[in-house]
Amino acid sequence: MADFSDKNILILGGSRGIGAAVVRRFAKGGGRIAFTYAGSREAAEKLAKETGTEAIHADSADRDALVATVASRGALDILVINAGIAAIGDPLTIEADTVDRMIDINVRAPYHAAVEAARKMNPDGRIIVIGSTNGDRIPFAGGSAYALTKSAMQGMVRGLARDFGPRGITVNSVQPGPTDSDMNPADGPMADLMHSFMAIKRHIHSDEIAEYTAFLAGPHGAMITGSMQTIDGGFAA
Ligand SMILES: NC(=O)c1ccc[n+]([C@@H]2O[C@H](COP(=O)([O-])OP(=O)(O)OC[C@H]3O[C@@H](n4cnc5c(N)ncnc54)[C@H](OP(=O)(O)O)[C@@H]3O)[C@@H](O)[C@H]2O)c1
């Protein structure tokens, strides 16, 4: 298991689901760990107590608050950008404000957070965004705006890998397929449809995503950059 004991780590959106699994995984490896949350104060405080990490209220939709939070952590070694929402629905009726809020959280925030982190990031740093297999494939109706946000991340990852590579900083996207969480419960109404697109017909466990994220953040990830690391049970195969 990679040793993160001397690392300064920030996870954006760590109170629930995949983000909480990432917090728990890094906490096993030590280090100075903080995570942000927006709506789930109780869950965030409980997780912080359980893991010995710090919970910070910062809404990713508020650019100034987000950038100030990233800057306040000093020279980071690892930034994981997990905070995201999924607005799924008929593009003819979904609220425009709902779509724009998703673009703020899923696209604008990762870009500004990654750039702010890179200002002071230590050499050999790691920037990891949680994208989605839907950045590559959207085989059901109603997901166009969500897919847009996750495809946008791909361009950002490729570009920032070029920008920060000379400093040894890697930039990658972990792209989950259907993963058991509040956003996409394994026993939810969409589960059977999701499994119909997968080679291995079950939801992914959030700790499977977290484990791979930790691998990328560890020493063996040093030459993996500008890449999309898909963990989707064959959803996009
Ligand atoms: N589950 C899946 O099947 C799946 C598949 C592919 C990709 N993903 C991606 O994985 C990431 C995590 O998804 P999940 O399934 O774990 O979702 P989730 O269960 O809904 O949890 C979302 C997390 O993001 C945080 N968050 C959301 N909006 C935020 C904001 N404005 N500011 C700060 N934090 C915010 C939430 O914190 P609060 O509750 O405190 O606001 C929560 O901790 C997302 O980027 C999602 O698009 C998920």
PDBQT file of the ligand as one rigid body, heavy atoms in Angstrom, charges set to zero:
ROOT
HETATM    1  N1  LIG A 301     -22.244   6.922  -8.967  1.00  0.00    +0.000 N 
HETATM    2  C1  LIG A 301     -22.010   6.724 -10.255  1.00  0.00    +0.000 C 
HETATM    3  O1  LIG A 301     -22.561   5.819 -10.892  1.00  0.00    +0.000 OA
HETATM    4  C2  LIG A 301     -21.016   7.585 -10.977  1.00  0.00    +0.000 A 
HETATM    5  C3  LIG A 301     -20.587   7.152 -12.227  1.00  0.00    +0.000 A 
HETATM    6  C4  LIG A 301     -19.679   7.921 -12.923  1.00  0.00    +0.000 A 
HETATM    7  C5  LIG A 301     -19.182   9.078 -12.365  1.00  0.00    +0.000 A 
HETATM    8  N2  LIG A 301     -19.597   9.483 -11.147  1.00  0.00    +0.000 N 
HETATM    9  C6  LIG A 301     -19.039  10.732 -10.612  1.00  0.00    +0.000 C 
HETATM   10  O2  LIG A 301     -18.451  10.484  -9.356  1.00  0.00    +0.000 OA
HETATM   11  C7  LIG A 301     -18.547  11.664  -8.551  1.00  0.00    +0.000 C 
HETATM   12  C8  LIG A 301     -19.175  11.296  -7.218  1.00  0.00    +0.000 C 
HETATM   13  O3  LIG A 301     -20.448  10.722  -7.454  1.00  0.00    +0.000 OA
HETATM   14  P1  LIG A 301     -21.264   9.912  -6.352  1.00  0.00    +0.000 P 
HETATM   15  O4  LIG A 301     -21.952   8.820  -7.067  1.00  0.00    +0.000 OA
HETATM   16  O5  LIG A 301     -20.418   9.587  -5.182  1.00  0.00    +0.000 OA
HETATM   17  O6  LIG A 301     -22.373  11.020  -5.993  1.00  0.00    +0.000 OA
HETATM   18  P2  LIG A 301     -23.120  11.343  -4.627  1.00  0.00    +0.000 P 
HETATM   19  O7  LIG A 301     -23.369  10.100  -3.884  1.00  0.00    +0.000 OA
HETATM   20  O8  LIG A 301     -24.281  12.194  -5.029  1.00  0.00    +0.000 OA
HETATM   21  O9  LIG A 301     -22.045  12.255  -3.836  1.00  0.00    +0.000 OA
HETATM   22  C9  LIG A 301     -21.628  13.459  -4.401  1.00  0.00    +0.000 C 
HETATM   23  C10 LIG A 301     -20.551  14.093  -3.531  1.00  0.00    +0.000 C 
HETATM   24  O10 LIG A 301     -20.156  15.317  -4.185  1.00  0.00    +0.000 OA
HETATM   25  C11 LIG A 301     -20.358  16.391  -3.283  1.00  0.00    +0.000 C 
HETATM   26  N3  LIG A 301     -20.839  17.585  -3.963  1.00  0.00    +0.000 N 
HETATM   27  C12 LIG A 301     -21.846  17.674  -4.857  1.00  0.00    +0.000 A 
HETATM   28  N4  LIG A 301     -22.018  18.951  -5.220  1.00  0.00    +0.000 NA
HETATM   29  C13 LIG A 301     -21.091  19.670  -4.532  1.00  0.00    +0.000 A 
HETATM   30  C14 LIG A 301     -20.772  21.045  -4.473  1.00  0.00    +0.000 A 
HETATM   31  N5  LIG A 301     -21.461  21.954  -5.164  1.00  0.00    +0.000 N 
HETATM   32  N6  LIG A 301     -19.737  21.432  -3.692  1.00  0.00    +0.000 NA
HETATM   33  C15 LIG A 301     -19.043  20.526  -2.963  1.00  0.00    +0.000 A 
HETATM   34  N7  LIG A 301     -19.312  19.210  -2.960  1.00  0.00    +0.000 NA
HETATM   35  C16 LIG A 301     -20.330  18.800  -3.736  1.00  0.00    +0.000 A 
HETATM   36  C17 LIG A 301     -21.431  15.914  -2.297  1.00  0.00    +0.000 C 
HETATM   37  O11 LIG A 301     -21.306  16.660  -1.115  1.00  0.00    +0.000 OA
HETATM   38  P3  LIG A 301     -22.572  17.285  -0.304  1.00  0.00    +0.000 P 
HETATM   39  O12 LIG A 301     -23.595  16.207  -0.182  1.00  0.00    +0.000 OA
HETATM   40  O13 LIG A 301     -21.951  17.705   0.988  1.00  0.00    +0.000 OA
HETATM   41  O14 LIG A 301     -23.048  18.441  -1.115  1.00  0.00    +0.000 OA
HETATM   42  C18 LIG A 301     -21.052  14.439  -2.144  1.00  0.00    +0.000 C 
HETATM   43  O15 LIG A 301     -20.016  14.289  -1.213  1.00  0.00    +0.000 OA
HETATM   44  C19 LIG A 301     -19.337  12.673  -9.370  1.00  0.00    +0.000 C 
HETATM   45  O16 LIG A 301     -18.445  13.552 -10.023  1.00  0.00    +0.000 OA
HETATM   46  C20 LIG A 301     -20.068  11.810 -10.366  1.00  0.00    +0.000 C 
HETATM   47  O17 LIG A 301     -20.390  12.518 -11.561  1.00  0.00    +0.000 OA
HETATM   48  C21 LIG A 301     -20.507   8.762 -10.432  1.00  0.00    +0.000 A 
ENDROOT
TORSDOF 0
